[in-house]
Amino acid sequence: MAPVKITGAIAAALSMAVISYLICNCRSKLKKTRTSNFTREPKNGLVGAIGNTPLIRINSLSEATGCEILGKAEFLNPGGSVKDRVAVQIIEEALKSGELAPGGIVTEGSAGSTAISLATVAPAYGCNCHVVIPDDVAIEKSQIIEALGATVERVRPVSITHRDHYVNIARRRAAEANELASKLRKADQTDAKVLNDINGFIFSVEKNPIFSSDCNGGYFADQFENLANFRAHYEGTGPEIWEQTGGNMHAFVAAAGTGGTVAGISRFLQVSLLSFVSLLSSCLELSNLSILIVHFLQQEKNPSIKSFLIDPPGSGLFNKVTRGVMYTREEAEGKRLKNPFDTITEGIGINRLTQNFLMAKLDGAFQGTDIEAVEMSRFLLKNDGLFLGSSSAMNCVGAVRVAQLLGPGHTIVTILCDSGMRHLSKFYNAEYLSQHGLTPSASGLEFLGLG
Ligand SMILES: Cc1ncc(COP(=O)(O)O)c(C=O)c1O
């Protein structure tokens, strides 16, 4: 029996040593990450300056609700929005997989922020950027994208099922860039100057308005379906929020456009044994494994964090979350003749389920109105000096709704996606608002039933 006992003791000691090593190793790693967030050391280029944004206590809303309402100040990213993280993740993953070649062109169909972030970040990776944008989006967004050196196509908003929906055009442009690159390679060999018809578009090396003669292929960023978007938040924004609150938070709320933000953060905050095990299986390195173990242990300290969606007018997600049905048959994208959205908020609201949104773990949803978002933006400007874009204002409406649901004493986190500077021609334009019957008139938060 003695040898068995000794073997058992050795095995137990060895297991303890391995567990202690993992925990110590990972504590020191987390400490290093934490330290690097708050030192004044130079950041490694533009990309190094993305993320680790401050979490701001929104004093006015906290005092009005009796909750701690915290906003993650994503508008402070170098490209001005939460989408910087997504742009980095998409480009890095595509370069790593070889789907994007150095010097290649990243194409995207975007209502603005993601395009601005891709255009900001692409040069840091030696890549170019081509953006297809609906022509009803605030003009300053396409002006910024062009100023950043990307090419822009403004197109009529049509249904996603239409061949010429901006997302479908962007996908096509990447395929065209790939065909062009391959023809250019062949032309190099045959010295041919004029290239053939590609997908119905006539390209010539001299005349092609979109792709340059040194085009090295294209990659469709596909922020709606590309899960790199989700991972940017699951691996970045979620852990930062966890760290900045010390895990002492009760709820998270945000609106969804692609769904990447709400999915990545909600999924991270409620890591379960099941998702931990599935993550573990995709984790090969010991160092990563140790970080995951500590994440898991930390999650177990507060497994009751609730995540909510705030949905703008015209979007079907509220119905999906609360009733399990996205829309009536008439409302489905592709059934309507016109752009299905009926909101002045930009970048949020959708009538289809994206791969990114499907990753979300939500406990409930609220509907916000345009006038609530407008009133909230003016209230925050007046009381807190926060000059925020329309989706951020809607997120803050969501934070108040969650505070009203949970009652005083809770800590609620939301996302401040971008700044008001991107919204001067519509959301902050008195004439535009008056034409749409959205002139703000509240003196406090009475539009949400407070004060
Ligand atoms: C300004 C702004 N806020 C919020 C969102 C929504 O974020 P997500 O796409 O992660 O759902 C977007 C998306 O494009 C956006 O542009």
Ligand as a Chemical Component Dictionary entry (heavy atoms), coordinates in Angstrom:
data_LIG
# 
_chem_comp.id                   LIG 
_chem_comp.type                 NON-POLYMER 
_chem_comp.pdbx_formal_charge   0 
_chem_comp.three_letter_code    LIG 
# 
loop_
_chem_comp_atom.comp_id 
_chem_comp_atom.atom_id 
_chem_comp_atom.alt_atom_id 
_chem_comp_atom.type_symbol 
_chem_comp_atom.charge 
_chem_comp_atom.model_Cartn_x 
_chem_comp_atom.model_Cartn_y 
_chem_comp_atom.model_Cartn_z 
_chem_comp_atom.pdbx_ordinal 
LIG C1 C1 C 0 -21.520 54.599 -34.031 1  
LIG C2 C2 C 0 -21.894 53.162 -33.835 2  
LIG N1 N1 N 0 -22.389 52.793 -32.657 3  
LIG C3 C3 C 0 -22.759 51.521 -32.413 4  
LIG C4 C4 C 0 -22.643 50.558 -33.377 5  
LIG C5 C5 C 0 -23.119 49.173 -33.077 6  
LIG O1 O1 O 0 -22.083 48.313 -32.714 7  
LIG P1 P1 P 0 -22.099 46.787 -33.177 8  
LIG O2 O2 O 0 -21.912 46.800 -34.670 9  
LIG O3 O3 O 0 -20.955 46.179 -32.475 10 
LIG O4 O4 O 0 -23.407 46.210 -32.815 11 
LIG C6 C6 C 0 -22.126 50.914 -34.610 12 
LIG C7 C7 C 0 -21.972 49.903 -35.672 13 
LIG O5 O5 O 0 -21.611 50.185 -36.785 14 
LIG C8 C8 C 0 -21.745 52.238 -34.859 15 
LIG O6 O6 O 0 -21.252 52.622 -36.040 16 
# 
loop_
_chem_comp_bond.comp_id 
_chem_comp_bond.atom_id_1 
_chem_comp_bond.atom_id_2 
_chem_comp_bond.value_order 
_chem_comp_bond.pdbx_ordinal 
LIG C1 C2 SING 1  
LIG C2 N1 SING 2  
LIG C2 C8 DOUB 3  
LIG N1 C3 DOUB 4  
LIG C3 C4 SING 5  
LIG C4 C5 SING 6  
LIG C4 C6 DOUB 7  
LIG C5 O1 SING 8  
LIG O1 P1 SING 9  
LIG P1 O2 DOUB 10 
LIG P1 O3 SING 11 
LIG P1 O4 SING 12 
LIG C6 C7 SING 13 
LIG C6 C8 SING 14 
LIG C7 O5 DOUB 15 
LIG C8 O6 SING 16 
# 
